[in-house]
Amino acid sequence: MGLTLAVIPSAIRGGGVRYAHGSASVLSVVEDDGGGGGGDGCGVVCARDAVLCSPKHVVIRTRSSTCLSRLTLCRLGDDVGYPNTVVFAEASRLFLDGCRITCGGGATSVAEALHAFDGFAHPAHALDACACPAAQQGGCRPPVDSQRLDRPQAGVWVGAAASVFMTRNLISCTMGPGIKVYRGTLEAEGNTVAYSCRGANVVANGGKVRLVRNVIRSAFGDGISSWNDAEMRVEANHIHSNTGSGVAINSVGGEVRITDNYVFDNAKSAVLFVTSQAQQAVLSGNMMLEQNGGGGVQGLRQHHKARGRMLTPMHCAPVAPRRDVFDASLSMET
């Protein structure tokens, strides 16, 4: 039987933030029975009304079909373990909808840690934020917690036996990647992932990843980083203001499709191919590529063929397999 974790108030009247504390595997949920404004009248407390927090190295671990909806999840402290994350999808299916996720870092209280969400729209409106680049606002870059940079803490960890679907979530100010895929399967649509304090906002270490209409911004590293032949589908996202590249492909294999994205204001290139690749890469319909510190696409060499543009990694020998890239507006940095 699947598990649904949610908070149903006895009366939706708000009344301040209530906290539920628990270990890595057991959590108690506190109903909101206070008075005052708040709530949205839909029968489930909104994310800012119910906060689940824990000092353990995993706040929520799922091993069976699970749905987490409209919760705020916060990891505090420096407990060491593997993995070090707020949500760990170890096996089976996990559905995350309308949640807010953060790591406390150097925060001394939960209330202080929740400032990570200041200025952002409610996760339920994340899809609206993808309408155009002008809509990209909210949040402010937090100070770097230099004392904890050697202890990365992820927001959501997708294990090898897990399949995760995420929509309308806000992941902000994690001490490691906002989303880490370790050979599992991830589909994420309409989320905001921002302000990773160490490395990329989204890291795929193998597995299958589909990112659609997300806002991926302001990491101390790349926006998206792919390793170990991960299969990547990056479609119609807004990837901007990261201190590295917008998208970095670091492995020699794995099928890559990067289409219809806005990629802009990144300190390095819009798309970076670090190593030789034998599989096909498709880049199509991406916009604002030149509005990045390192230009458009790096790491591939352009070849003209009758059927269209052919691109090969710059470090490949002439006999190496070529990557087909179809993008009429593609800019090349050689």
Buried (B, 14 or more C-beta within 10 A) or exposed (E): EEEEBBBEBEEBBBBEBBEBBBEBEEBEBBBBEBEEEBBBEEEBBBBBBBBBBBEBBBBBBBBEBBBBBBBBBBBBBBBEEEBBBBBBBBBBBBBBBBBBBBBBBBBEEBEEBBBBBEEBBBBBBBBEBBEEBEEBEBBEBBEBBEEBBEBBBBBBBBBBEBBBBBBBBBBBBBBBBBBBBBBBBBBBBBBBBBBBBBBBBBBBBBBBBBBBBBBBBBBBBBBBBBBBBBBBBBBBBBBBBBBBBBBBBBBBBBBBBBBBBBBBBBBBBBBBBBBBBBBEBBBBBBBBBEBBEBBBBBBBBBEEEEEEBBBBBBEBEEEEEBBBBBBEEBBBBE
